[in-house]
Amino acid sequence: MLEDLIKDPRTARFPAGFLWGTATAALCVEGARGDAARGETIWDAFLAEGEGRRAGPERGCDHVHRMEEDIELMRRLGAGAYRFSIAWTRVFPEGRGRADPRGVACYEALLDALARAGIRPFPTLYYWDLPQALARRGGWADRDTASYFADFAAFCAERFGDRVSSFTTLNDPWSAAMRGYGDGSHAPGVRGHARQALHHLLLAHGHAAAAIREIAGEDSRVGIAVTVTPVAAARPGAPHAAAAALYDAYLNRLVLDPLLLGCYPPETDAIFGPGPSPAAEGDAGLIAAPLDFVGLNYYTRRRVLAAPGARPIPVKVVPPPAAARTMLGDEIYPAGLREALDRLAAGYGVKKIFITENGIPCEDAKDDAGAVRDPARVEFLKAHLRVLAAAAGDKAPVEGFFAWSLLDGFQWTNAGARCGLVHVDFDAALARTPKDSFAFLAQVIDAGAVPDPNAW
């Protein structure tokens, strides 16, 4: 049934007023650490201890100095909004104390340039770039970090609130906690403190949302961006169904339940093991305060089997077939976008959703004529946008789509992956070249519909 919807051109039109945009993160694209007053982040320290990266956060895409050029690319795309993140250490190099006027001026210049282009700013206040100075004090494993973040959010609301109508507090707190403080695969590379880190990140969201509403006023809108990954049992049988439920609690409900229901899932102790909860009286209500919108990051699904003895939980993730996976091994599963939307809307009662991230990593390169052909990304977008159009046609509460990402850039631990609609040549003065996927999305935005499947 869903495959028919994906292929049927009649289902591929978007409603009037649907918001189109692209997304970036400060560490991925900004660059310019020294001369633009960005302080050291956990990723600078984390990468300094590992192997070198082709495009690390120190260089990025030099978006700080080339924002006018990049905004012109957004205008050419037809984007009505730009989702970016405000680097905590560009505003407060040490994470607290006095703001640096050079960093503040950087974002004022960006907001002014977006206003001139008629593009709505959609800033995220935390995209994994914790100040290293706060990491030395315990980082997200320390409850005080939530208060420092609230101070940063309050400053942003006061300084930028006259030009920003929608603030996103955090991006994907699950990855920041479970990878950064659980298995140590992300910065800061800490193990064994995921439960504390996750709770303090969610607490930071609650404090920040309250501060923004108090300072920016009743016209401000506050939300959070979460990654939702559907989980299914790879084989029939009660043990595998139970494994899927447990993995879903681990991957999704650890964040969704406290945010949207006011409590952690009952599987929490089984996931983290014995130990005291970091929650204090009053935390649950603050974390679960009503949101104006939820940002949905969707990339893939997981199929699992029961695996007694596996760690951190007794579950095995089954790899997808080679023909249906990305260069990073994730399954390409467009139907999961609808599943994630329905879960937020029907399962949790969310009334307004933006797709804050959706895209695919590829090893894009220029051809002999200087063009960048990325057919895999075009097909990925085509399939996912048809699912999204069908959902919008069925009155799902989805109001916008932000493609990940505008530019190729630093991709965390995934060296070599390019996720941009625009190719960045790291060997030729960071020259920008729009890819075929850029042209495809521009056509979708212009028409308000996905073209016939045979048109591309």
The 8 nearest C-alpha neighbors of each residue, nearest first, counted from 0:
[[1, 3, 2, 4, 5, 6, 334, 7],
 [2, 0, 4, 3, 5, 334, 386, 6],
 [1, 3, 5, 4, 0, 6, 334, 7],
 [4, 2, 6, 0, 1, 5, 7, 10],
 [5, 3, 1, 7, 2, 6, 10, 0],
 [4, 6, 385, 2, 3, 386, 7, 1],
 [5, 7, 3, 4, 8, 2, 452, 385],
 [6, 8, 4, 9, 10, 5, 3, 11],
 [9, 7, 11, 10, 451, 6, 450, 452],
 [8, 10, 7, 11, 12, 4, 6, 389],
 [11, 9, 389, 8, 7, 12, 4, 388],
 [10, 12, 388, 385, 8, 449, 448, 9],
 [13, 11, 448, 388, 10, 447, 449, 14],
 [12, 14, 388, 447, 448, 15, 17, 11],
 [15, 13, 17, 16, 12, 391, 392, 447],
 [14, 16, 17, 13, 447, 18, 12, 398],
 [15, 17, 18, 14, 398, 13, 399, 19],
 [16, 18, 399, 398, 15, 14, 19, 13],
 [19, 17, 399, 16, 398, 79, 400, 20],
 [20, 18, 400, 78, 79, 399, 401, 80],
 [19, 21, 401, 78, 80, 81, 79, 400],
 [20, 22, 401, 402, 405, 81, 404, 82],
 [21, 23, 82, 404, 403, 401, 83, 402],
 [22, 24, 83, 404, 82, 405, 25, 403],
 [25, 23, 84, 27, 83, 26, 126, 28],
 [24, 26, 29, 84, 27, 28, 86, 85],
 [27, 25, 56, 24, 28, 29, 30, 59],
 [28, 26, 409, 408, 24, 25, 59, 56],
 [27, 29, 59, 60, 408, 62, 25, 26],
 [28, 30, 62, 61, 63, 25, 59, 60],
 [29, 31, 58, 59, 61, 57, 56, 32],
 [32, 30, 35, 33, 34, 61, 58, 57],
 [31, 33, 37, 30, 35, 57, 34, 36],
 [32, 34, 35, 36, 31, 37, 38, 57],
 [35, 33, 36, 32, 31, 37, 101, 102],
 [36, 34, 33, 32, 31, 37, 102, 101],
 [37, 35, 33, 34, 89, 102, 32, 38],
 [38, 36, 89, 32, 88, 92, 35, 33],
 [37, 39, 92, 88, 89, 36, 93, 40],
 [40, 38, 131, 130, 43, 37, 88, 41],
 [41, 39, 130, 131, 42, 43, 129, 128],
 [40, 42, 131, 44, 187, 43, 186, 129],
 [43, 41, 45, 40, 44, 186, 46, 187],
 [44, 42, 40, 46, 41, 45, 47, 39],
 [43, 45, 47, 41, 42, 46, 40, 48],
 [46, 44, 42, 186, 47, 43, 48, 187],
 [47, 45, 49, 48, 43, 44, 42, 50],
 [48, 46, 44, 45, 49, 43, 50, 51],
 [47, 49, 46, 45, 44, 50, 51, 43],
 [50, 48, 46, 47, 51, 45, 52, 44],
 [49, 51, 52, 46, 48, 47, 53, 45],
 [52, 50, 49, 53, 46, 47, 55, 54],
 [51, 53, 55, 54, 414, 50, 46, 409],
 [54, 52, 55, 51, 414, 415, 425, 409],
 [55, 53, 409, 52, 59, 408, 58, 56],
 [54, 56, 409, 52, 57, 59, 58, 53],
 [55, 57, 59, 26, 58, 30, 27, 409],
 [58, 56, 30, 55, 32, 59, 31, 43],
 [59, 57, 30, 56, 55, 60, 31, 61],
 [58, 60, 30, 28, 56, 29, 408, 27],
 [59, 61, 28, 62, 29, 408, 30, 58],
 [62, 60, 30, 29, 63, 59, 64, 31],
 [61, 63, 29, 65, 66, 60, 64, 28],
 [64, 62, 29, 61, 65, 66, 31, 30],
 [63, 65, 62, 61, 66, 31, 67, 29],
 [66, 64, 62, 68, 67, 63, 61, 69],
 [65, 67, 69, 62, 68, 63, 64, 70],
 [68, 66, 70, 69, 65, 71, 112, 64],
 [69, 67, 71, 65, 66, 70, 72, 62],
 [70, 68, 66, 72, 71, 67, 65, 73],
 [69, 71, 73, 67, 72, 68, 66, 74],
 [70, 72, 74, 68, 69, 73, 75, 67],
 [71, 73, 69, 75, 70, 74, 76, 68],
 [74, 72, 70, 76, 71, 75, 78, 77],
 [73, 75, 71, 77, 76, 72, 78, 70],
 [76, 74, 72, 77, 73, 71, 441, 78],
 [77, 75, 441, 73, 74, 78, 72, 437],
 [76, 78, 74, 75, 441, 73, 444, 79],
 [79, 77, 20, 19, 73, 76, 80, 74],
 [78, 80, 118, 19, 20, 119, 18, 77],
 [81, 79, 119, 20, 118, 78, 120, 19],
 [82, 80, 120, 20, 21, 121, 22, 83],
 [81, 83, 22, 121, 122, 21, 23, 120],
 [84, 82, 23, 122, 24, 22, 123, 81],
 [83, 85, 123, 24, 122, 25, 124, 86],
 [84, 86, 124, 87, 123, 25, 122, 83],
 [85, 87, 89, 88, 25, 84, 90, 128],
 [86, 88, 90, 89, 91, 85, 94, 128],
 [89, 87, 92, 91, 38, 37, 90, 86],
 [88, 90, 37, 102, 86, 87, 92, 36],
 [89, 91, 102, 88, 98, 87, 99, 103],
 [90, 92, 88, 94, 98, 93, 95, 89],
 [93, 91, 88, 38, 94, 89, 37, 90],
 [94, 92, 132, 91, 95, 130, 88, 38],
 [93, 95, 91, 130, 92, 88, 133, 87],
 [96, 94, 93, 91, 147, 97, 151, 92],
 [95, 97, 98, 91, 94, 93, 92, 99],
 [98, 96, 99, 95, 91, 90, 92, 93],
 [97, 99, 91, 90, 100, 96, 103, 92],
 [98, 100, 101, 102, 90, 91, 103, 97],
 [101, 99, 103, 102, 104, 98, 90, 105],
 [102, 100, 104, 103, 99, 36, 105, 35],
 [101, 103, 89, 90, 105, 104, 100, 99],
 [102, 104, 100, 105, 101, 106, 90, 107],
 [103, 105, 107, 101, 102, 106, 100, 108],
 [104, 106, 102, 108, 103, 107, 101, 109],
 [107, 105, 109, 108, 104, 103, 110, 102],
 [106, 108, 104, 110, 109, 105, 111, 103],
 [107, 109, 111, 106, 105, 110, 104, 112],
 [110, 108, 106, 112, 107, 111, 113, 105],
 [111, 109, 113, 107, 112, 108, 106, 114],
 [110, 112, 114, 108, 113, 109, 107, 115],
 [113, 111, 109, 115, 114, 110, 108, 116],
 [114, 112, 118, 116, 110, 115, 111, 117],
 [113, 115, 117, 111, 116, 112, 118, 110],
 [116, 114, 112, 113, 117, 111, 118, 110],
 [117, 115, 113, 114, 118, 112, 74, 70],
 [116, 118, 114, 115, 113, 119, 79, 74],
 [119, 117, 80, 79, 113, 116, 114, 120],
 [118, 120, 80, 79, 81, 121, 117, 113],
 [121, 119, 81, 80, 122, 163, 82, 118],
 [120, 122, 82, 81, 165, 166, 119, 83],
 [123, 121, 83, 84, 82, 166, 120, 167],
 [122, 124, 84, 167, 168, 125, 83, 166],
 [123, 125, 168, 85, 84, 169, 167, 122],
 [126, 124, 169, 123, 127, 170, 168, 128],
 [125, 127, 170, 128, 84, 169, 24, 124],
 [126, 128, 125, 129, 175, 170, 186, 172],
 [129, 127, 40, 126, 130, 41, 125, 86],
 [128, 130, 40, 41, 127, 131, 87, 134],
 [131, 129, 40, 132, 94, 133, 88, 39],
 [130, 132, 40, 134, 41, 133, 39, 129],
 [131, 133, 130, 135, 93, 134, 94, 136],
 [134, 132, 136, 138, 135, 131, 130, 94],
 [135, 133, 138, 131, 137, 136, 132, 130],
 [134, 136, 133, 132, 137, 131, 138, 130],
 [135, 137, 133, 134, 138, 132, 141, 144],
 [138, 136, 141, 134, 135, 140, 139, 133],
 [139, 137, 134, 133, 140, 141, 136, 144],
 [138, 140, 196, 141, 144, 199, 137, 200],
 [139, 141, 196, 195, 138, 137, 192, 142],
 [142, 140, 137, 139, 143, 138, 144, 199],
 [141, 143, 144, 199, 145, 140, 139, 146],
 [142, 144, 146, 145, 141, 147, 139, 199],
 [145, 143, 147, 146, 142, 141, 139, 148],
 [146, 144, 203, 148, 143, 147, 142, 199],
 [147, 145, 149, 143, 148, 144, 150, 203],
 [148, 146, 144, 150, 149, 145, 151, 95],
 [147, 149, 151, 145, 150, 146, 152, 203],
 [148, 150, 207, 146, 152, 151, 147, 206],
 [149, 151, 153, 147, 148, 152, 154, 146],
 [152, 150, 148, 154, 149, 153, 155, 147],
 [153, 151, 149, 155, 154, 150, 207, 148],
 [152, 154, 150, 156, 210, 151, 155, 211],
 [153, 155, 151, 157, 152, 156, 158, 150],
 [156, 154, 152, 158, 157, 153, 159, 151],
 [155, 157, 160, 153, 211, 154, 215, 159],
 [156, 158, 154, 155, 160, 159, 214, 153],
 [157, 159, 155, 156, 160, 154, 161, 103],
 [158, 160, 155, 156, 161, 162, 157, 163],
 [161, 159, 156, 163, 162, 215, 157, 158],
 [160, 162, 159, 163, 158, 215, 164, 157],
 [163, 161, 160, 159, 164, 110, 120, 114],
 [164, 162, 160, 165, 161, 120, 159, 166],
 [163, 165, 219, 220, 162, 166, 160, 218],
 [166, 164, 220, 163, 221, 219, 121, 167],
 [165, 167, 221, 122, 123, 220, 168, 121],
 [168, 166, 123, 222, 223, 221, 169, 122],
 [167, 169, 124, 223, 123, 204, 166, 125],
 [170, 168, 125, 223, 167, 124, 224, 123],
 [169, 171, 224, 126, 172, 125, 225, 223],
 [172, 170, 225, 173, 226, 224, 174, 169],
 [171, 173, 175, 174, 170, 176, 200, 169],
 [174, 172, 176, 171, 175, 177, 254, 197],
 [175, 173, 178, 177, 176, 172, 171, 179],
 [174, 176, 172, 179, 173, 178, 127, 177],
 [177, 175, 197, 193, 180, 196, 179, 173],
 [178, 176, 181, 193, 174, 180, 173, 179],
 [179, 177, 185, 174, 181, 184, 182, 183],
 [178, 180, 185, 186, 183, 175, 176, 188],
 [179, 181, 189, 193, 190, 192, 176, 177],
 [182, 180, 177, 193, 190, 191, 178, 183],
 [181, 183, 190, 178, 184, 180, 177, 179],
 [184, 182, 188, 189, 179, 190, 178, 185],
 [183, 185, 178, 182, 188, 179, 186, 412],
 [186, 184, 179, 178, 188, 183, 187, 412],
 [187, 185, 188, 179, 42, 45, 41, 184],
 [186, 188, 41, 179, 189, 45, 185, 42],
 [189, 187, 183, 186, 179, 185, 184, 180],
 [190, 188, 180, 183, 187, 179, 181, 191],
 [191, 189, 181, 180, 183, 182, 192, 188],
 [190, 192, 181, 193, 180, 189, 182, 194],
 [193, 191, 180, 195, 194, 190, 181, 196],
 [192, 194, 181, 180, 196, 176, 177, 195],
 [195, 193, 197, 196, 192, 198, 271, 277],
 [194, 196, 140, 198, 193, 197, 192, 277],
 [197, 195, 140, 139, 193, 199, 176, 194],
 [198, 196, 176, 200, 194, 199, 195, 193],
 [197, 199, 201, 195, 200, 196, 202, 194],
 [198, 200, 202, 196, 201, 197, 142, 145],
 [201, 199, 203, 197, 202, 198, 196, 204],
 [202, 200, 204, 198, 203, 199, 286, 197],
 [201, 203, 199, 205, 204, 200, 286, 198],
 [204, 202, 145, 200, 206, 201, 205, 207],
 [203, 205, 201, 207, 202, 206, 168, 208],
 [204, 206, 286, 202, 285, 208, 203, 207],
 [205, 207, 203, 209, 149, 204, 208, 210],
 [206, 208, 149, 210, 204, 209, 152, 205],
 [209, 207, 211, 205, 210, 206, 204, 221],
 [208, 210, 206, 212, 207, 211, 213, 205],
 [211, 209, 207, 213, 153, 208, 212, 214],
 [212, 210, 208, 214, 213, 156, 215, 209],
 [211, 213, 209, 216, 210, 215, 214, 208],
 [212, 214, 210, 211, 216, 215, 209, 217],
 [213, 215, 211, 216, 212, 157, 210, 156],
 [216, 214, 160, 156, 211, 212, 219, 213],
 [217, 215, 212, 218, 214, 213, 219, 211],
 [216, 218, 219, 212, 215, 220, 213, 214],
 [219, 217, 216, 220, 164, 215, 212, 165],
 [220, 218, 164, 217, 216, 215, 165, 212],
 [221, 219, 165, 291, 164, 166, 218, 222],
 [222, 220, 166, 291, 165, 167, 290, 208],
 [221, 223, 167, 292, 293, 290, 291, 168],
 [222, 224, 167, 168, 293, 169, 294, 225],
 [225, 223, 294, 170, 295, 171, 293, 169],
 [226, 224, 171, 295, 296, 294, 170, 227],
 [225, 227, 296, 171, 295, 297, 228, 224],
 [228, 226, 251, 297, 339, 225, 229, 296],
 [227, 229, 300, 299, 230, 226, 297, 251],
 [230, 228, 300, 335, 301, 227, 339, 231],
 [229, 231, 301, 302, 247, 300, 243, 228],
 [232, 230, 302, 243, 233, 303, 301, 229],
 [231, 233, 303, 243, 302, 234, 239, 240],
 [232, 234, 302, 303, 304, 231, 235, 317],
 [235, 233, 232, 239, 236, 304, 303, 240],
 [236, 234, 239, 232, 233, 237, 240, 238],
 [235, 237, 239, 238, 240, 234, 232, 241],
 [236, 238, 240, 239, 241, 235, 242, 305],
 [239, 237, 241, 240, 236, 305, 242, 304],
 [240, 238, 242, 305, 304, 241, 237, 232],
 [241, 239, 237, 243, 242, 238, 232, 236],
 [242, 240, 244, 238, 239, 243, 237, 245],
 [241, 243, 239, 305, 245, 240, 244, 314],
 [242, 244, 240, 246, 232, 241, 245, 231],
 [245, 243, 247, 241, 242, 246, 248, 240],
 [244, 246, 242, 248, 247, 243, 241, 249],
 [247, 245, 249, 243, 248, 244, 250, 242],
 [246, 248, 244, 250, 249, 245, 251, 230],
 [247, 249, 252, 245, 246, 251, 250, 253],
 [248, 250, 246, 247, 253, 251, 245, 252],
 [249, 251, 247, 248, 246, 252, 253, 228],
 [252, 250, 247, 248, 253, 254, 227, 249],
 [251, 253, 248, 255, 254, 256, 264, 249],
 [254, 252, 251, 249, 248, 255, 263, 256],
 [255, 253, 252, 256, 251, 257, 258, 173],
 [254, 256, 252, 258, 259, 257, 253, 251],
 [255, 257, 260, 252, 259, 258, 263, 254],
 [256, 258, 262, 261, 263, 260, 259, 255],
 [259, 257, 287, 255, 256, 286, 261, 260],
 [258, 260, 256, 287, 257, 255, 261, 347],
 [261, 259, 256, 257, 262, 258, 287, 347],
 [260, 262, 257, 287, 283, 259, 258, 256],
 [263, 261, 257, 260, 256, 264, 283, 258],
 [262, 264, 257, 256, 253, 265, 267, 261],
 [263, 265, 266, 267, 256, 253, 252, 262],
 [264, 266, 267, 263, 268, 269, 248, 262],
 [265, 267, 269, 264, 268, 270, 248, 245],
 [268, 266, 270, 269, 265, 264, 271, 263],
 [269, 267, 272, 271, 270, 266, 273, 265],
 [270, 268, 266, 272, 267, 271, 273, 312],
 [271, 269, 267, 268, 272, 312, 266, 249],
 [272, 270, 268, 269, 267, 194, 273, 311],
 [271, 273, 268, 269, 270, 274, 267, 311],
 [274, 272, 268, 271, 275, 269, 270, 276],
 [273, 275, 272, 276, 268, 271, 277, 194],
 [276, 274, 277, 273, 278, 268, 194, 195],
 [275, 277, 278, 274, 195, 194, 279, 198],
 [278, 276, 195, 275, 279, 198, 194, 199],
 [279, 277, 276, 282, 280, 198, 283, 195],
 [280, 278, 282, 281, 277, 283, 276, 198],
 [281, 279, 282, 278, 283, 284, 285, 277],
 [280, 282, 283, 284, 279, 285, 278, 286],
 [283, 281, 285, 284, 280, 279, 286, 278],
 [284, 282, 286, 261, 285, 281, 287, 262],
 [283, 285, 287, 286, 282, 281, 288, 261],
 [284, 286, 205, 282, 288, 283, 287, 281],
 [287, 285, 205, 283, 284, 202, 258, 288],
 [286, 288, 258, 261, 284, 285, 259, 283],
 [287, 289, 285, 286, 284, 290, 205, 258],
 [290, 288, 287, 291, 259, 258, 286, 292],
 [291, 289, 292, 222, 221, 288, 293, 223],
 [290, 292, 221, 220, 222, 289, 351, 293],
 [293, 291, 351, 222, 290, 352, 294, 221],
 [294, 292, 352, 222, 223, 224, 295, 351],
 [293, 295, 224, 353, 355, 354, 352, 223],
 [296, 294, 354, 355, 225, 224, 226, 353],
 [297, 295, 356, 226, 355, 225, 354, 357],
 [296, 298, 357, 226, 227, 295, 336, 356],
 [297, 299, 357, 358, 296, 300, 228, 359],
 [300, 298, 330, 332, 331, 228, 329, 297],
 [299, 301, 229, 228, 230, 335, 330, 332],
 [300, 302, 230, 229, 303, 231, 316, 228],
 [303, 301, 231, 233, 232, 317, 230, 316],
 [304, 302, 316, 232, 233, 315, 317, 243],
 [305, 303, 239, 315, 314, 233, 232, 306],
 [304, 306, 314, 239, 242, 238, 315, 313],
 [305, 307, 314, 313, 315, 309, 304, 308],
 [308, 306, 313, 309, 305, 314, 312, 310],
 [307, 309, 313, 306, 310, 312, 314, 311],
 [308, 310, 313, 307, 306, 312, 314, 311],
 [311, 309, 312, 313, 308, 314, 307, 306],
 [310, 312, 309, 313, 270, 271, 314, 308],
 [311, 313, 310, 314, 309, 270, 308, 246],
 [314, 312, 309, 307, 306, 308, 310, 305],
 [315, 313, 306, 305, 312, 304, 242, 309],
 [314, 316, 304, 303, 306, 305, 317, 313],
 [315, 317, 303, 302, 318, 304, 314, 301],
 [316, 318, 303, 302, 315, 319, 304, 233],
 [319, 317, 316, 320, 328, 302, 330, 329],
 [320, 318, 330, 324, 321, 317, 323, 329],
 [321, 319, 322, 323, 324, 318, 330, 328],
 [320, 322, 323, 324, 319, 328, 325, 318],
 [321, 323, 320, 324, 319, 325, 331, 330],
 [324, 322, 331, 321, 320, 330, 319, 325],
 [325, 323, 330, 329, 331, 328, 321, 322],
 [324, 326, 328, 327, 329, 330, 331, 360],
 [325, 327, 328, 361, 360, 324, 329, 416],
 [326, 328, 325, 329, 360, 324, 413, 416],
 [329, 327, 325, 324, 326, 330, 318, 319],
 [330, 328, 324, 325, 327, 299, 331, 319],
 [329, 331, 324, 319, 299, 323, 332, 325],
 [332, 330, 324, 323, 299, 333, 329, 325],
 [331, 333, 334, 335, 299, 330, 300, 323],
 [334, 332, 383, 335, 336, 382, 331, 386],
 [335, 333, 336, 332, 337, 338, 386, 1],
 [334, 336, 338, 333, 337, 332, 339, 229],
 [337, 335, 339, 334, 338, 333, 340, 297],
 [338, 336, 340, 335, 339, 334, 341, 386],
 [337, 339, 335, 341, 336, 340, 342, 334],
 [340, 338, 342, 336, 337, 341, 335, 227],
 [341, 339, 337, 343, 342, 338, 344, 336],
 [342, 340, 344, 338, 345, 343, 339, 337],
 [341, 343, 346, 339, 340, 345, 344, 338],
 [342, 344, 347, 340, 341, 346, 349, 345],
 [343, 345, 349, 348, 341, 342, 347, 346],
 [346, 344, 348, 341, 342, 347, 343, 349],
 [345, 347, 342, 343, 344, 348, 341, 349],
 [348, 346, 343, 349, 344, 345, 259, 342],
 [347, 349, 344, 345, 346, 350, 343, 259],
 [348, 350, 344, 343, 347, 351, 352, 293],
 [351, 349, 396, 348, 344, 352, 292, 291],
 [350, 352, 292, 396, 349, 397, 293, 398],
 [353, 351, 397, 293, 292, 294, 396, 398],
 [352, 354, 399, 294, 398, 355, 397, 400],
 [355, 353, 400, 295, 356, 294, 401, 296],
 [354, 356, 401, 294, 296, 295, 353, 400],
 [357, 355, 296, 403, 401, 402, 354, 297],
 [356, 358, 403, 402, 297, 298, 296, 401],
 [359, 357, 403, 402, 298, 356, 418, 360],
 [358, 360, 418, 376, 361, 325, 379, 357],
 [361, 359, 418, 417, 416, 326, 325, 358],
 [362, 360, 417, 363, 416, 326, 418, 359],
 [361, 363, 417, 416, 364, 415, 360, 326],
 [362, 364, 361, 373, 417, 371, 365, 372],
 [365, 363, 371, 366, 362, 372, 422, 370],
 [366, 364, 371, 369, 370, 367, 363, 372],
 [365, 367, 369, 368, 370, 371, 364, 372],
 [368, 366, 369, 365, 370, 371, 364, 372],
 [367, 369, 366, 370, 365, 371, 372, 364],
 [368, 370, 365, 366, 367, 371, 432, 364],
 [371, 369, 365, 366, 368, 372, 434, 432],
 [372, 370, 365, 434, 364, 366, 373, 435],
 [371, 373, 435, 374, 434, 370, 363, 365],
 [372, 374, 375, 376, 435, 371, 363, 436],
 [375, 373, 377, 376, 372, 378, 435, 436],
 [374, 376, 378, 377, 373, 379, 361, 359],
 [377, 375, 379, 378, 374, 373, 380, 359],
 [376, 378, 374, 436, 380, 379, 375, 381],
 [379, 377, 381, 375, 376, 380, 374, 382],
 [380, 378, 376, 377, 382, 381, 375, 383],
 [381, 379, 383, 377, 378, 382, 384, 376],
 [380, 382, 378, 384, 379, 383, 377, 385],
 [383, 381, 385, 379, 380, 384, 333, 378],
 [384, 382, 333, 386, 380, 385, 381, 387],
 [383, 385, 387, 386, 381, 382, 380, 388],
 [386, 384, 5, 388, 11, 382, 387, 383],
 [385, 387, 383, 389, 384, 388, 5, 390],
 [386, 388, 384, 390, 385, 389, 391, 383],
 [389, 387, 11, 385, 391, 390, 13, 386],
 [388, 390, 392, 386, 10, 387, 391, 385],
 [391, 389, 393, 387, 392, 388, 395, 386],
 [392, 390, 394, 388, 395, 393, 389, 387],
 [391, 393, 389, 390, 394, 388, 10, 13],
 [392, 394, 390, 391, 395, 389, 388, 396],
 [395, 393, 391, 392, 396, 390, 397, 389],
 [394, 396, 391, 390, 397, 393, 344, 392],
 [397, 395, 351, 350, 352, 394, 398, 344],
 [398, 396, 352, 395, 353, 351, 399, 391],
 [399, 397, 17, 353, 352, 18, 396, 351],
 [398, 400, 18, 353, 17, 19, 354, 397],
 [399, 401, 354, 19, 353, 20, 355, 18],
 [402, 400, 21, 20, 355, 356, 22, 354],
 [403, 401, 21, 357, 404, 356, 22, 358],
 [404, 402, 358, 356, 22, 357, 21, 405],
 [403, 405, 419, 22, 402, 406, 23, 418],
 [404, 406, 419, 420, 21, 22, 421, 403],
 [407, 405, 419, 421, 404, 420, 408, 422],
 [406, 408, 419, 417, 418, 423, 422, 421],
 [409, 407, 27, 28, 59, 60, 406, 410],
 [408, 410, 27, 54, 55, 59, 411, 56],
 [411, 409, 413, 408, 412, 27, 414, 416],
 [410, 412, 413, 409, 414, 185, 27, 55],
 [413, 411, 414, 410, 185, 184, 409, 52],
 [414, 412, 410, 411, 416, 415, 327, 409],
 [415, 413, 416, 412, 52, 410, 53, 411],
 [416, 414, 413, 417, 362, 53, 410, 361],
 [415, 417, 360, 414, 361, 413, 362, 418],
 [418, 416, 407, 360, 361, 362, 419, 415],
 [417, 419, 360, 407, 404, 359, 361, 416],
 [420, 418, 406, 407, 404, 421, 405, 417],
 [419, 421, 437, 405, 434, 436, 406, 433],
 [420, 422, 433, 406, 419, 432, 434, 405],
 [423, 421, 432, 431, 407, 433, 419, 434],
 [424, 422, 431, 429, 430, 407, 425, 421],
 [425, 423, 429, 430, 427, 426, 422, 431],
 [424, 426, 429, 427, 423, 428, 54, 430],
 [425, 427, 424, 428, 429, 430, 423, 53],
 [428, 426, 424, 429, 425, 430, 423, 431],
 [427, 429, 430, 426, 425, 424, 423, 431],
 [430, 428, 424, 425, 423, 427, 431, 60],
 [429, 431, 424, 428, 423, 427, 432, 425],
 [432, 430, 423, 422, 421, 429, 433, 424],
 [431, 433, 422, 421, 434, 423, 430, 371],
 [434, 432, 421, 437, 422, 420, 431, 435],
 [435, 433, 371, 437, 436, 421, 420, 372],
 [434, 436, 438, 437, 372, 373, 439, 371],
 [437, 435, 439, 377, 434, 438, 420, 440],
 [438, 436, 420, 434, 440, 435, 439, 433],
 [437, 439, 441, 435, 436, 440, 442, 434],
 [438, 440, 436, 442, 437, 441, 435, 443],
 [439, 441, 443, 442, 437, 438, 436, 444],
 [442, 440, 76, 438, 444, 439, 443, 445],
 [441, 443, 445, 439, 440, 444, 446, 438],
 [444, 442, 440, 449, 448, 446, 441, 445],
 [445, 443, 447, 441, 442, 446, 440, 77],
 [444, 446, 442, 443, 447, 441, 77, 448],
 [447, 445, 448, 443, 444, 442, 449, 450],
 [448, 446, 444, 13, 443, 445, 12, 449],
 [447, 449, 12, 446, 443, 11, 13, 450],
 [448, 450, 443, 11, 12, 385, 451, 381],
 [451, 449, 454, 452, 448, 443, 8, 11],
 [450, 452, 454, 453, 8, 449, 455, 6],
 [453, 451, 454, 450, 6, 455, 8, 381],
 [452, 454, 451, 455, 450, 6, 8, 381],
 [453, 455, 451, 452, 450, 449, 439, 381],
 [454, 453, 452, 450, 451, 439, 377, 378]]
